[in-house]
Amino acid sequence: MSVSFALAQDAKTNHKFIAEGDEIARVLSTGSVHTYQLELGEAQYVFGKVDQQTVDVVVTIKNPEGKV
């Protein structure tokens, strides 16, 4: 199973692949989008944390078909 999630929402983004244990520190500005993709095996799940500091952050997790 492949899961991708985006911080914020926008129409055009580039997917960055991440793996278990990866930490991502990036600056978000109003309207910016950061999209990440990871591979999950059966019975695996996503657990993460967003440290929101200056802008409102929305995390959306979708399945391979793009459904929430």
Secondary structure, DSSP 4 states (H G I P E B T S, - for coil): -EEEEEES--S---EEE--TT--------TT--EEEEEE--TT----------SS---EEEE-TTS--
